[in-house]
């Protein structure tokens, strides 16, 4: 009997998998407990259409993310922060400060996507990596200047 898993089942498969299992196991365990449903032609077609839709939306999101990464690649963004006479900042420039500078320039990028090895504590220009998703990353330059 063919069934479609509605949730992950240990030893059988992941949610959305189509399995060919014994009739008794399917009726008495998988379907009865709500782990699976009987795979009819209509349900298989519906599942196929949902998968195609998901793939399409993921491809669109990937294209938009790549376009954004290409657009900001190599651009310089300015972060103003209080600093002492010798160029040492009070506190540090964090990913949140960089995200705020990007937001002020019109780019809405989450601070979790900004990769900082360590907080910036001196005035100057620093190359910063931004990892949007797996396989899509770019470099920008952050110019840390003293606020007046």
Secondary structure, 3 states (H helix, E strand, C coil): CEEEECCCECCCECCCCEEECCHHHHHHHHHCCCCEEECCHHHHHHHHHHHHHHHHHHHHHHHHHHHHHHHHCCCEEEEEECECCCCEEEEEECHHHHHHHHHHCCCCCCHHHEECCCCEEECEEEEEEEEEECCEEEEEEEEEEECC
